[in-house]
Amino acid sequence: MTEDIFRSYDIRGRYPEEVNEKIIEQIAYACGKVLRGHIVIARDIRLSSPQLLRSVVKGLKRAKVRHITEAGVATTPMFYFLVNRERASGGLMVTASHNPKEYNGLKVVGKGAEMIGGGTVLNFVKRYPHET
């Protein structure tokens, strides 16, 4: 996993060279260890998003997250709304936002849909390396 994928506002890179199922599972695991409780997950319509969302679920379950709400396909504003409406401890959305189709990644938010930047998420990953 290269640290270059951890950006100011999200995690993103070319799929599958920089961002893939294994990396997303590792990131989701670390986020699950920190956010705990109730986590909302969603995805965009990119072709790689369904399999990356499955990796998010796998990572969160390995982190023993108690409650996962799967929102399915959503826009970013819908995702933020759901995190708030559900009073979740956080959320992960598989998306690369406005980037070209060969990219994918994650947006990570905390309680109240507060943005968690890539540098902070990288610290989560370093603090909670993925258990195999």
HELIX and SHEET records of a PDB file:
HELIX    1   1 GLU A    3  ILE A    5  5                                   3    
HELIX    2   2 GLU A   21  LEU A   35  1                                  15    
HELIX    3   3 SER A   49  ARG A   62  1                                  14    
HELIX    4   4 THR A   76  ARG A   85  1                                  10    
HELIX    5   5 LYS A  111  ALA A  113  5                                   3    
HELIX    6   6 GLY A  118  ARG A  127  1                                  10    
SHEET    1   A 5 ILE A  11  ARG A  14  0                                        
SHEET    2   A 5 TYR A 103  GLY A 110 -1                                        
SHEET    3   A 5 GLY A  90  VAL A  94 -1                                        
SHEET    4   A 5 HIS A  38  ARG A  43  1                                        
SHEET    5   A 5 HIS A  67  VAL A  73  1                                        
END                                                                             
